[in-house]
Amino acid sequence: MKKFYQEFKDFALKGNMIDMAIGIIIGVAFNNVVSTLVKKIIMPPMAMLSSGVTFKDRKYILQEASEGVSEIAIGWGELIEVLMDFIIITLTIFMVVKLMNKFRRKADDPKDKEVETPKNIELLSNIEKLLEEQNTLLKNENSLK
């Protein structure tokens, strides 16, 4: 039992497991933000543009409801609304990731003095410069021989 507990503790406390948990929590919160953005900000003007037509109740009825039998229908309108939500959410996430990547590239560029470069990128850039200088010196030395 102690061995099982120790293995579980090692697994649960690994850095990548905690990072993954944090990512999931942030993802859920981000999903709520994007869903609210779609439902409360983007969809109302779209409904206004379409003269208040909503697709949610649109369906193709296969069998009418009768005594003891419920209606059987294909809810194509709800599918269209879900697809529209998906496209808008995907587009929103794409734009956020694109913006984040732009800032990351800017921060990773050691020549850009506008944004402070992380120390590891700066160090790698300095190592690269030193290697280039060393290669130049070696080439000059070999050409003199």
N, C-alpha and C positions, 0 to 999 in steps of 0.2 A: 504494500500500500504506500510506503514511503517513497519507493522508486517511482510509482505512478504519479504521486503528488509532485515530486521533484521534476519529472519530465513535463508535466502540465505547467508547472511554474516557469520552467525554462522556455517553453513554447509561448506562453501568454505574455511573458515579460520581454520577449525579443523586440528589438527596435522596430522591425518591419511590421510586426503584429500591431503594435501601438500606432504606428503610422497609418496602417490600413484602417484601424478603428476610427482614427481622427478623420481620415478621408471619407469614410462612410457617413459619419455624423455631419460633416460639412456638406457632403453630397445631398443628404436628406434635407438639410436646411436650404440649400441652393434650389432643390427641386420645389420646395414650398414657395420660394421667392418667384421662380419662373412660372409656376402654375398660377399664382396670383397675378403676375404680370399678364399672362395670357387671358385669364378669365375676366379680370377686372379692368384692364387697360386696353388690350388689343381687340378682344372680341366685341365689346359694346360698339365701338365705331364701325366694325365690320357688319354687325347686325343692322346698324343705322343705314349703312350704304346699300344693304340688300333689302331695304324697306321692311325691316323687322322680321324677315323670313329666317326661321331657325330650322336647321336640318334634323334636330334631335328627334322630332316626332314623325319624320318621314319614314315610311316603310312600305314594303310590298306584301300585301296580305295573301297568304296561301290558303288559309281557311278562316272564315268568319267565326266569331264567337257564337256559340249557341248554348242551349241548356246543358250544363254539365261539362261542356268542352270550352276550353279557353282558346283565344285567338292564336293562330300560328302565323307568324309574319317574319319577313326578313327585314331587319332594321338597318337599311342602307344609310339613312340619314345620320344615325349615331356614329356609324363607321366614318362617314365624311367628316364629322366634327372631331372625332378622335384623331384622324389623319391630319386635319388642319392643326390641331393642338401639337401633334408630334412634329410637324414641319416647323411651326413657330418656335417650339422649344428647342429643336435641333439647331435652327438658325441662330437663336439667342445664345445657346451654348457655344456655337462656332464663333460668334462675334466676341464673346468673352475670352475664349481660349486664344483667338487671334490677337486680341489686345494684350493679354498676358504674355504671349510669345514675343510681341513687339517690345515690351518692357524688358523681358528677359534678355533678348538679343542686345538691347541697348546697354543693359547692365553688364553683359558678358564681353562687351567690346572694350578692351583696355585703352584704346585710343580716344574713346569718347569721354571727355572730361566733365560732361554735363551730369552724368550719373556716376556715383561712386562704384567702382568695380570691386566685386568680392575679392578677398585676399587670395583665395586659391587660384582664381583666374589671373590675377595680377602676377602671382608667383610663376604660374605656367608660362605666361607671356614673357617674363624676364628670362626664364630658362630657355625658351625658344630663341630669344635674341642672342643669348650667350652661345648657344649651339650654332647659330648662323655665323657669328663672329669667329668661332673656333673653326668651322668648316672653311671660311674665307682664308683664315691664316694658314690652315693646312694646305689649301690649294695653292696659295702664293709660295709657300715653302717648297712644295713639290715642283712647281714650275721653275724655281731657281736652280734646282738640281740638274 
